């Protein structure tokens, strides 16, 4: 191997070549092979995190079914197991929100490539998003989460967990009113804690979750199914 070849290899491997990164988009043929492999890798990563979200949801639903079955098996079973179920489902909500933030990071890359590479390749008359290359390059250089934890929790509440909490709390209300020999709210007591305090705590906790889920906000997660403009105008 000649000295010139050695110098060229060293420059390329060391990142000294200023042309590294050029040519990812062929001028006439559209996305190059390197860009196609990059896109395929990002889709695969997004798919894995989507599956992790679904797995957490499945765990929460199975836990909900087990708690409801046990709570209504016999009248002697304590009602507060349904409230413990709220705490367990809330733990799954926090885990899923963390996973959703990571999922959104990979999904945002896929949507950036779809919007500014593949859409333009299919229809060159479209205009790319300003500065998308710089933002995508910065994200590859230093990956960052795009949405806050509160927004991730709100999204998962709206999609999955608010109905689960409603089922659990509704079952708890039925359990302490229709399946107890003591009148409500005394039937909601837990040990030394009066029933009205327990009832107020449950109501406030559910109201807080409802506020987090539905309060007006500027959503930073883009191109989600909640947006009205994603619906086909022909439907």
Secondary structure by P-SEA (a helix, b strand, c coil): ccaaaaaaaaaaaaccccccccccccccccccaaaaaaaaaaaaaaaaaaaaaaaaaaaaaaaaaaaaaaaacccccccaaaaaaaaaaaaaaaaaaaaaaaaaaaaaaaaaaaacccccccccccccccaaaaaaaaaaabbbbcccaaaaaaaaaacccaaaaaaaaaaaaaaaccccccccccccccccccaaaaaaaaaaaaaaaaaaccccccccccccccccccccccc
